[in-house]
Amino acid sequence: MKIAIFGDSITNGFGMDEGGSSNILARLIEKKEPDVKVLLHGINGDDTYGGLLRLKYVVEEKADLNFIFFGANDASPYHLIRPKEFQDNLEQMIAQLDAKRTVLITPPFYNDDEPTHYSRLSEV
């Protein structure tokens, strides 16, 4: 069985010893279940547009189960991605990876600087 984990620096383990939680989890799974191979496809600073550009490599893995984790960079004021674009990009990823074999573990898109977002903190 192959499992692919696809996403940004949270997936890649940026700034963490041993490659981060994804790498630690992958090695633990492989140790406990030798027939399972965990493939990590995380890139620091990546957003869903960058993910779409490299999605073909994840598709080529033909994993039995895919996990997608993007969002922190998409919602950043340094990226020019709107909530609808974020949604559309994720939907394209899910469709290409096969919805029946894909789990979305992405956080909701939220950016305090995005004018279409409502912040409750402004009421406090």
N, C-alpha and C positions, 0 to 999 in steps of 0.2 A: 504494500500500500504506500502511496506517495501523498504527502500533505504539503501544499504550498502556502506560505505566508507572504503576502504581498502588501507593501505599503511604504511608509515614510521612515523618518529616523526613529520613531517609537518602535517600529518593526525591526529596524536595523540595530537598535541598541546604542544610539549615539550617546557618548559620554559615560558609558557604563563599563565596568570591568567585565571581562569574559564575553563581551559582545552583547550584553544586555539580556533582558528577560526572555526575549524570543529565542536567542541562542541557547540559553540555559534550559528553557523548556524543550527545545528541539532535541538537545543531547539527552535529557532525562527520558523523553518519550522513546528515543531510539535505543537507549540502554534497557528500558523495561520491555519494549516491543521491538526486537531485532528485525522483524519483517517490515517495519515502518521506516520510511525515509522522509525526513522533514527538510524541505527546501525553503531557504530564506531569501526573499526578494525585497529587501528594504533599502531605500536610498535616503541618506540625510538630506533634508531640505526639499524633498520631492512633494509635489502636489498631484492632483488627479490628472492634470494635463500631461505632466511628465510621466505619470503612471500609464496613461494611454499610449504614449510613445514607446514604452518598453513592455507593454502588455503581451505582445506576440511571443516574447521569450518565456513568459509564465504559461501562456496557452500551450506552447511547444512541450512543456514539461508533462502535460497530460496527467495532472495530479488527480487522484481520486477525490480529494477534498481540498478546497481553496478557502483561505481566509483573507479578507480585504480589510486593511486598516489605513485609511487616509483621513485627513480632516484638519489637523492642527495647522499645517502650512496653508491649506486652502483658505482658511478663515483668517489668516494673518493679514495685517494691513500691508505687508510687503508683496503680496500676491494679488493679482487682479481677477480673482474668481468670485463670481456672484453665487448666491445659494442655488439658483436654478441650474447654472452651469455645473456646479458641484454635483447636484442630483443627476443631471444628464450624464456626466462622466462616469459616475458610479454605476448607473444603469447600463452603460455600454460595457463596462468591465464585467458586470454580472452576466450579461447576455453572452459575451465572448467566452467566459470561463464556464458557462452552463449554470443556470440558476439552481438546478437540483444538486449541484456539487459545490456550491459557494455559500459561505457564511459571511455576512457583513458585520464586522465588529467596530465599525467606524463611529466616532462620536458625532453628535449633531453639529451642523455648521453654525457657529456663533462667533460674532466679532463685534465688540463694543463700538468700533469705528464705522461699522456698516450701517448706513442710514435706514435700511429697511428692517433693522433689528430693534426691538423694543427692550430697553433696559429697566428693570424694576428698581435698580439702585438709584435712578434719577428721582424716584418718588420718595425715597427715604430721607 
